[in-house]
Each structure stands twice: as C-alpha cells, then as structure tokens.
Amino acid sequence: MSLLSVNINSVVQMRELQRGSEPEPAHAGALIELAGGDGITIQLKRDRKSVRDRDLYLLKGVVKSKFTLQLPLLDELIERALEIKPDQVTLFAEQVDSQLPMTPIDFNSAPVDYSDISSRFAGMGNAVSYFIEPEVDQVKLASRYGCSAVFLNSYAYGTARTIEEAQTELDRIDRAAQVAEKLKLSVQCGRSLTYNNISPLVELGNIDEFVVGHAVCSRALLVGFDRAVRDMLKLIKKV
C-alpha cells in the first residue's frame, strides 16, 4: 500500500505573504499526521527566503512520521541537512532562479560526485532520494550512485492536455518504476498531482510513496487538513 507525504511549502508561502508568524508549518505538520498522513515534506531553496532554520528544527522535533527535506545540490544546504538529520533527503538540480519549481537531476550532464553525496548522507543514517525524470537510464544511474530511492517527476503527466499525452507519461512512469523496483529502490512520485489525476498512478501498483503538496494544502483552506488529508488517503490507500 502506497504512502502519502504532504509537502507543506504552500503553508510557508502563505505565511510569507504577510511576512508574519502564521500559519505555523509545524502546526500544519501535526494536523497532517493526526489526519493519517504518512510523512511531512518541506523544500529548501537556494535563496533561503521562505523556509526558516527555525521551521526545520521545529519540524524535526514535532514530526513523528517520516520527515523529508528536499534541497538543491548546494554545499551550504547539504551541510544544513546533515546537521538537521531528517529521515530522508531528496536532492534536485541546482537552480539559478529559486522561484522556479525544483528541477530534475540529469546524471548525464552534471559533473557532480553523487556517490560521495549519497555516502555522506547514508553515513548519518539518512535515506537518500534523487529527483529525476521517469527515464530508465536515469533510474539505473541513480542506483549506481548509491541512493535508496528515486523521486519520479510527474509534472508532464499532471499537466498533460489529452488522454493520449497522459497515457504516454503514465507509461514512462510505469517503466521507470518497474526498473527501480528491480533495483531494490523505493519509488516516490510527485509534482502536479491532484485529487483528479492520482488514481491512474495508484493503479500502477509500483509507487511506494506519493508526495502531494499544493492540492492538499489548497483543499485544506476550504475544509481543513483533516478532511483534505483523509480525502487523498482514500484515493491512495483505497480505504
């Protein structure tokens, strides 16, 4: 049965609109867990303007389920993650513009010692996941570099305009997930997932964890986190 991790960056962004202290990301994390969520995810960006160090330490202390920290491949942020020790780090490509969504890593183009990065986190007891396009060659390279999981980018699937485009992207994710499963990697999937499009991915049966942020947080504005999380869990766990 697949797990649900909720990305709470939308909560952080709402707080930053008023440059105040509310809503409190740690409170959102607690409410998500009380509703049955399996994990809390938060993303650091290179400008460090939204997510505060205080948020990370509070979440580390409050979250009782799986705490995942997403971050770009920047030495400063890697060092901070090693200090905080989340349950998992999900690494994505460095971006010049921190306002852009996280960018998948392309193992064929970036001159980075991924094996060393994976070893450093594994040595501290952190699971390591790489955010990649759902391509078989990228999954194989991720495995070679010592990660424990791959985070497959579902943006193209989530934004497909036709049934044919959606099916093409669904097939890409399925093939990549099958290879990851054979390589003993945990399979995570996220980006542009909603209550309306997640079911076909669930039906694949080979995705271990879905990371959903905006859809859950925006519904929570209307019905609260308890209802928003439970509605998504019904789709993912079929309960």
N, C-alpha and C positions, 0 to 999 in steps of 0.2 A: 504494500500500500504506500502510495506516494506521500511525502511530507509537504507541508506548507510553511514557508518562511515569508514573513511580511517585511518588505523594505519600508522603513519609516522616514525616508528623506523628505517625503511630502509634508510630514509633520514639521520637520525642521524648516522647510521653506515657508510654511505658513507663519511660524514664529518670526522668521526674518523679515516678513512683510512689515511688521511693526517694530522690528529691532528690539523686541522685549524679551520676556522670560517665559511666555506661554504661547502655544502649548508646550508642555514639557515632554520631550521624546521618551524619557524613561517611564513616564506615566502611560504613554501610548503602548510602550513595550509590555508593561504589566497587564494592561487591559487585553492586549492581543493574546498573551499567554493564558489569561483567565478564560478567554473565549475558546481556547483549544489550539491556538497556533503552535506549530512545532519549532519555530525559530524566529529570531529577530535579526534583520539585516540593516546595516547602515553604511553609507558610502562616503568616503573621504575624497575630496578633490584637491588639486594642487594649490588652489588659492586659499584653502582653509577658512573661507569666509562664513560658511553656514554651520557646519558641524564643529562644535567646540570641544576642546580636550575634556572639559567637564562632562559633556554628554557621553563620551566614550567610557570614562571611568564609572559614571553612574550606571550605564547600561551593563558594563562588566559585572558590577555588583548586584544589579537587580535581576537581570535575565537568568532564569533557571533552566531554560531550554537551550537551544543552540544559538550562540551569538556569533554572527558572521560580520566581518569587516571587509568591505570592498575598497580597493585602493589602486591607484595607478602605480606603475613601476618607477617610483621615485625614491631615492635612498632615504630622504628625510622621513617619508611616510612609512616606509618599510621598517625603519628603526622604531617609530612610534608604535607600529603594530606589534613588533617583537616585545616592546615594553608592556603593552596592554594585555597581550596574550588572549585574544579571542579564541573561540573554539575552531573557527575556520577563517582563513583569509582568502579572498577571491581577487586575483590580480588581473588588471586590464591594462591596455596600452597607454603610455603617457600621452597627454593631450596638451597642446599649446593653449587652447581655449577651454577653460574649465567649465564654461557654460554649456558645452556640448555634452550629449549623453555619453556614457562610457563606451570606449572603442575596443573592439575585439583585438586580441593579440594575434599577430601573424608571425608564426615561428620562422617563416622562410625569409623574413625581411629585417627583423630587428636584431642587431648584434648584442644580445644580452646573454649572460651566463645563467640561464634558467635553472640548470641543475644546482648551482650554488644557492640560488634563492630558495628553491624547494628544500634543500638540505638544511638551510638556516631555520626555516620555519618548522620543519619536521623535528629538528633537534630541540625545539622549545615546546614540542607537543601540540603544535597547531596543524590541523588539516590544511592542505593547500589545493586550491582550485584555480584554473585558468579560464578566463572568459574568452571564448573562441567562436568563430563561425562554425556551423554544423557541417564540417567537412571531414571526411575520413582521414585525410593526411594530417590535418591539424590535431585530431584526436590521438593519432599514433605518435606524433611528436610530443604532445603533452605528456603522454605516458612515458616516453623515453626520458623526459626531463624530470621525472620523479614526483609528479603530482599525485594526489589521492582522488581527485575529482576533476571533472570538466563542467564548465558552465556554458551550455549551448545558447547562442544568441537566437531568440525567436522573433526579433524585430521584423524581419521580412515576412514571416508567417503572420504576425499580428497585424501588419499593415497591408496585406495582400488585398487587391481590389476585386479579384474574381475568384470563383471557386477553383478554377484551374491553377491560378497562381498559388492559392492557399495549399492545394494538394501537392504541388511541386515542392513547396517549402516544408510541408509536413513529411514528405518522403525523405528530404535531406536530413531532417532532424532524426527521423527513424533510423536511417542508415548509420548516422554518426553515433546514435545512442547504442545501437547493436554492437558496433565495434568497441565502444567504450566498455560495454558490459563484458565483452570477451576479454578485454584487457584488465578486468577487475577494478575498473574505475567507477566511482559513484557518478551518476548522471544528474546534473541540475539544469534547469531551463528557466529562462526569463527574458523579459522585455516585451512590452506591448501586449501583455496577456490580460484578458478581461473575463468577466463572468460569461460573456457570449462566445468566446473563442477557445477557451481552455479545454473543453470536453474532448475534442479530437486528439489532443496531445495526451490526455489521460488515458484514452482508449489504446494508445500505443502500448502501454503496459511496461515500458522500459525506462521511464523517467523517475528517478528516486525522490527528487525534490523540486518543487516549483517555487520560484521567488517572484512574488507579486507585490507591487507597491502602490502605484497610483490608483489602480482600480479599487483596491480595498480601502485605502485612505479616503478617497473621494466618496465612496458609498457610506463610510463611517460618518461623514459630515451630516448625512441625512438620517441615518438610522442607528448610529453608534457603532463602536468597534465590535461589540458582542455579536450583533446581527450580521455585520459585514463579514467578519471572520467566519462565522458559522455558515453563512451562505456559500462562501468559497470552499470551505471544507466539505460541504455536501457534494459539490461538483468533483472535488479531487478524490475524496475517500468514498463517495457514493453511499453515504450514511444518512 
